Amino acid sequence: MAFLSAKLVFVDQCKGRSSSCPRLAEQFNVPKHTRAIALKCSESGEGSEDEQNPSPGLKPRGRLAETVSKYFASWSARDLDECIQYFAPDVVITDTFFEEPFVGIEGARELLTESKNLFPDSFRFVLDSLTDGDTRVAARWHVESNGGRIPNANGMSFWTASEDGLIASEYTVVEPVFKTGNGIPLFYKAVGPFLKQ
């Protein structure tokens, strides 16, 4: 997990600073193929008007990474039928924004339809970083509207692949809109004694 964190931090820190990427690559001990992804990200900047590629600069490597990249592109285009084709029939999607997981193709369609109705058409989900992989992939992403990044609209997602290379599971953690900050330790201090019982 530390290596994954290093890769994500490295790609993020290289954005807009391609001249410092070699130094950062040494600091994080990042493989050459990940350095290439970060350099591409730094050349493209923080987002793009390109509707056909919602994540410019990212060149996914691996079967599942390519599938996830295509899924993000079709979702940004609001093409639900195309999105659905990337899911395995028994997919399980857990999104911390919702209370219960969405199961199967019908569950995936329900989530996508609900999300489509919830978010305006101007919203685009942009991959900031995407790990390479055939069977397991992780990504950090953000939401843009009309080409501008929306504050506090960030998340991380993790996927696994089915045997035929489709998305078998997705686990998404969305940045909370309200920051509790120092309230968390106080909360656990207050409820800790009750949890021990």
C-alpha positions as a Markdown table, in Angstrom:
| # | Residue | x | y | z |
|---|---|---|---|---|
| 1 | Met | 0.0 | 0.0 | 0.0 |
| 2 | Ala | 2.9 | 2.4 | 0.7 |
| 3 | Phe | 4.1 | 1.9 | -2.9 |
| 4 | Leu | 0.6 | 2.7 | -4.3 |
| 5 | Ser | 0.5 | 5.8 | -2.2 |
| 6 | Ala | 4.0 | 6.8 | -3.4 |
| 7 | Lys | 2.9 | 6.4 | -7.0 |
| 8 | Leu | -0.3 | 8.5 | -6.5 |
| 9 | Val | 1.6 | 11.3 | -4.7 |
| 10 | Phe | 4.3 | 11.3 | -7.3 |
| 11 | Val | 1.9 | 11.7 | -10.2 |
| 12 | Asp | 0.1 | 14.4 | -8.4 |
| 13 | Gln | 3.2 | 16.4 | -7.5 |
| 14 | Cys | 4.5 | 16.2 | -11.0 |
| 15 | Lys | 1.5 | 18.0 | -12.5 |
| 16 | Gly | 2.6 | 21.3 | -14.0 |
| 17 | Arg | 6.2 | 20.7 | -12.9 |
| 18 | Ser | 7.8 | 18.4 | -15.4 |
| 19 | Ser | 11.2 | 19.7 | -14.7 |
| 20 | Ser | 11.1 | 18.4 | -11.1 |
| 21 | Cys | 9.8 | 14.9 | -12.1 |
| 22 | Pro | 13.2 | 13.2 | -12.3 |
| 23 | Arg | 14.1 | 14.4 | -8.8 |
| 24 | Leu | 10.7 | 13.4 | -7.4 |
| 25 | Ala | 11.0 | 10.0 | -9.2 |
| 26 | Glu | 14.2 | 9.3 | -7.3 |
| 27 | Gln | 12.6 | 10.4 | -4.0 |
| 28 | Phe | 9.7 | 8.1 | -4.4 |
| 29 | Asn | 11.6 | 5.3 | -6.2 |
| 30 | Val | 9.0 | 5.2 | -8.9 |
| 31 | Pro | 9.3 | 2.8 | -11.9 |
| 32 | Lys | 10.0 | 4.2 | -15.4 |
| 33 | His | 6.5 | 3.5 | -16.8 |
| 34 | Thr | 4.9 | 5.4 | -13.9 |
| 35 | Arg | 7.3 | 8.3 | -14.5 |
| 36 | Ala | 6.1 | 8.4 | -18.1 |
| 37 | Ile | 2.5 | 8.7 | -16.9 |
| 38 | Ala | 3.4 | 11.5 | -14.6 |
| 39 | Leu | 5.3 | 13.4 | -17.3 |
| 40 | Lys | 2.3 | 13.2 | -19.6 |
| 41 | Cys | 0.1 | 14.5 | -16.8 |
| 42 | Ser | 2.4 | 17.4 | -16.2 |
| 43 | Glu | 2.4 | 18.3 | -19.9 |
| 44 | Ser | -1.5 | 18.3 | -20.0 |
| 45 | Gly | -2.2 | 20.2 | -16.8 |
| 46 | Glu | -5.1 | 20.0 | -14.4 |
| 47 | Gly | -8.0 | 19.0 | -16.7 |
| 48 | Ser | -9.0 | 19.6 | -20.3 |
| 49 | Glu | -11.8 | 20.7 | -22.5 |
| 50 | Asp | -11.4 | 17.5 | -24.6 |
| 51 | Glu | -14.7 | 15.8 | -24.3 |
| 52 | Gln | -13.4 | 12.6 | -25.9 |
| 53 | Asn | -10.7 | 12.1 | -23.3 |
| 54 | Pro | -11.7 | 13.1 | -19.8 |
| 55 | Ser | -8.3 | 12.2 | -18.5 |
| 56 | Pro | -5.7 | 13.6 | -20.9 |
| 57 | Gly | -2.2 | 12.5 | -20.4 |
| 58 | Leu | -3.0 | 9.2 | -18.8 |
| 59 | Lys | -2.0 | 6.2 | -20.8 |
| 60 | Pro | -3.4 | 3.1 | -19.0 |
| 61 | Arg | -1.4 | -0.1 | -19.1 |
| 62 | Gly | -3.1 | -3.4 | -18.5 |
| 63 | Arg | -6.4 | -4.8 | -19.4 |
| 64 | Leu | -8.4 | -3.6 | -16.4 |
| 65 | Ala | -6.7 | -0.1 | -16.5 |
| 66 | Glu | -7.8 | 0.3 | -20.1 |
| 67 | Thr | -11.4 | -0.8 | -19.2 |
| 68 | Val | -11.6 | 1.7 | -16.3 |
| 69 | Ser | -10.3 | 4.5 | -18.5 |
| 70 | Lys | -12.9 | 3.7 | -21.2 |
| 71 | Tyr | -15.6 | 3.5 | -18.4 |
| 72 | Phe | -14.7 | 7.0 | -17.2 |
| 73 | Ala | -14.8 | 8.4 | -20.7 |
| 74 | Ser | -18.2 | 6.9 | -21.4 |
| 75 | Trp | -19.5 | 8.1 | -18.0 |
| 76 | Ser | -18.4 | 11.6 | -18.7 |
| 77 | Ala | -20.2 | 11.4 | -22.0 |
| 78 | Arg | -23.3 | 10.1 | -20.0 |
| 79 | Asp | -23.5 | 7.1 | -22.3 |
| 80 | Leu | -25.0 | 4.7 | -19.7 |
| 81 | Asp | -25.4 | 1.8 | -22.2 |
| 82 | Glu | -21.7 | 2.0 | -23.0 |
| 83 | Cys | -20.8 | 2.2 | -19.3 |
| 84 | Ile | -22.8 | -0.9 | -18.6 |
| 85 | Gln | -20.9 | -3.0 | -21.1 |
| 86 | Tyr | -17.7 | -2.7 | -18.9 |
| 87 | Phe | -19.3 | -4.4 | -15.9 |
| 88 | Ala | -19.4 | -8.2 | -15.2 |
| 89 | Pro | -23.0 | -9.6 | -14.8 |
| 90 | Asp | -22.5 | -10.1 | -11.0 |
| 91 | Val | -20.6 | -6.8 | -10.4 |
| 92 | Val | -20.7 | -5.4 | -6.9 |
| 93 | Ile | -20.3 | -1.6 | -6.6 |
| 94 | Thr | -19.8 | -0.1 | -3.2 |
| 95 | Asp | -19.9 | 3.7 | -3.1 |
| 96 | Thr | -19.5 | 5.3 | 0.3 |
| 97 | Phe | -21.9 | 8.1 | -0.9 |
| 98 | Phe | -24.7 | 5.5 | -0.7 |
| 99 | Glu | -25.8 | 3.2 | 2.2 |
| 100 | Glu | -26.0 | -0.1 | 0.3 |
| 101 | Pro | -23.9 | -1.6 | -2.4 |
| 102 | Phe | -25.3 | -1.9 | -6.0 |
| 103 | Val | -25.3 | -5.5 | -7.2 |
| 104 | Gly | -25.4 | -6.9 | -10.8 |
| 105 | Ile | -26.0 | -5.1 | -14.0 |
| 106 | Glu | -29.4 | -3.8 | -12.8 |
| 107 | Gly | -27.7 | -2.4 | -9.7 |
| 108 | Ala | -25.0 | -0.8 | -11.8 |
| 109 | Arg | -27.7 | 0.8 | -14.1 |
| 110 | Glu | -29.6 | 2.0 | -11.0 |
| 111 | Leu | -26.4 | 3.7 | -9.6 |
| 112 | Leu | -25.5 | 5.3 | -12.9 |
| 113 | Thr | -29.1 | 6.5 | -13.6 |
| 114 | Glu | -29.4 | 7.9 | -10.0 |
| 115 | Ser | -26.0 | 9.6 | -10.4 |
| 116 | Lys | -26.9 | 11.0 | -13.9 |
| 117 | Asn | -30.1 | 12.5 | -12.5 |
| 118 | Leu | -28.2 | 13.9 | -9.4 |
| 119 | Phe | -25.3 | 15.6 | -11.3 |
| 120 | Pro | -25.7 | 18.2 | -14.1 |
| 121 | Asp | -24.6 | 17.3 | -17.6 |
| 122 | Ser | -21.7 | 19.7 | -17.2 |
| 123 | Phe | -20.1 | 17.5 | -14.6 |
| 124 | Arg | -17.1 | 15.4 | -15.8 |
| 125 | Phe | -15.3 | 12.8 | -13.7 |
| 126 | Val | -11.5 | 13.1 | -14.5 |
| 127 | Leu | -8.9 | 10.6 | -13.6 |
| 128 | Asp | -5.9 | 12.2 | -11.9 |
| 129 | Ser | -3.9 | 9.0 | -11.5 |
| 130 | Leu | -4.5 | 5.4 | -12.5 |
| 131 | Thr | -2.4 | 2.4 | -11.5 |
| 132 | Asp | -1.5 | -0.1 | -14.2 |
| 133 | Gly | -3.0 | -3.5 | -13.9 |
| 134 | Asp | -4.8 | -6.4 | -15.5 |
| 135 | Thr | -6.7 | -7.7 | -12.5 |
| 136 | Arg | -6.6 | -4.9 | -9.8 |
| 137 | Val | -6.6 | -1.1 | -10.4 |
| 138 | Ala | -6.8 | 2.0 | -8.2 |
| 139 | Ala | -7.4 | 5.6 | -9.2 |
| 140 | Arg | -7.7 | 9.1 | -7.8 |
| 141 | Trp | -10.2 | 11.3 | -9.5 |
| 142 | His | -11.9 | 14.7 | -9.3 |
| 143 | Val | -15.1 | 16.3 | -10.7 |
| 144 | Glu | -15.1 | 19.3 | -13.1 |
| 145 | Ser | -17.9 | 21.5 | -14.3 |
| 146 | Asn | -17.6 | 23.5 | -17.5 |
| 147 | Gly | -13.8 | 23.0 | -17.5 |
| 148 | Gly | -13.3 | 24.1 | -13.9 |
| 149 | Arg | -12.4 | 21.9 | -10.9 |
| 150 | Ile | -15.1 | 21.7 | -8.2 |
| 151 | Pro | -13.7 | 22.1 | -4.7 |
| 152 | Asn | -14.0 | 19.1 | -2.4 |
| 153 | Ala | -15.2 | 16.9 | -5.3 |
| 154 | Asn | -12.5 | 14.2 | -5.2 |
| 155 | Gly | -12.4 | 10.5 | -4.6 |
| 156 | Met | -10.5 | 7.3 | -4.9 |
| 157 | Ser | -11.8 | 4.1 | -6.4 |
| 158 | Phe | -10.5 | 0.5 | -6.5 |
| 159 | Trp | -11.5 | -2.1 | -9.0 |
| 160 | Thr | -11.0 | -5.8 | -9.5 |
| 161 | Ala | -11.5 | -7.7 | -12.8 |
| 162 | Ser | -13.6 | -10.7 | -13.7 |
| 163 | Glu | -11.9 | -13.6 | -15.7 |
| 164 | Asp | -13.1 | -12.0 | -18.9 |
| 165 | Gly | -11.5 | -8.6 | -18.0 |
| 166 | Leu | -14.7 | -6.8 | -17.1 |
| 167 | Ile | -15.2 | -4.8 | -13.8 |
| 168 | Ala | -16.1 | -7.4 | -11.1 |
| 169 | Ser | -16.1 | -5.0 | -8.2 |
| 170 | Glu | -15.7 | -1.3 | -7.5 |
| 171 | Tyr | -15.1 | 0.4 | -4.1 |
| 172 | Thr | -15.3 | 4.2 | -4.2 |
| 173 | Val | -14.5 | 6.6 | -1.4 |
| 174 | Val | -15.8 | 10.1 | -1.9 |
| 175 | Glu | -14.3 | 13.1 | -0.2 |
| 176 | Pro | -16.7 | 14.4 | 2.5 |
| 177 | Val | -18.3 | 17.8 | 1.8 |
| 178 | Phe | -18.1 | 18.7 | 5.4 |
| 179 | Lys | -14.8 | 18.4 | 7.1 |
| 180 | Thr | -14.9 | 17.2 | 10.7 |
| 181 | Gly | -11.2 | 17.7 | 11.3 |
| 182 | Asn | -10.4 | 17.7 | 15.0 |
| 183 | Gly | -13.9 | 16.5 | 15.9 |
| 184 | Ile | -13.0 | 12.9 | 15.0 |
| 185 | Pro | -10.6 | 12.3 | 17.9 |
| 186 | Leu | -13.1 | 13.9 | 20.3 |
| 187 | Phe | -15.9 | 11.6 | 18.9 |
| 188 | Tyr | -13.8 | 8.5 | 19.5 |
| 189 | Lys | -12.8 | 9.6 | 22.9 |
| 190 | Ala | -16.4 | 10.1 | 23.8 |
| 191 | Val | -17.7 | 6.8 | 22.4 |
| 192 | Gly | -14.6 | 4.7 | 23.1 |
| 193 | Pro | -15.7 | 3.6 | 26.6 |
| 194 | Phe | -19.0 | 2.3 | 25.2 |
| 195 | Leu | -17.3 | 0.4 | 22.3 |
| 196 | Lys | -15.1 | -1.5 | 24.8 |
| 197 | Gln | -18.2 | -3.0 | 26.5 |
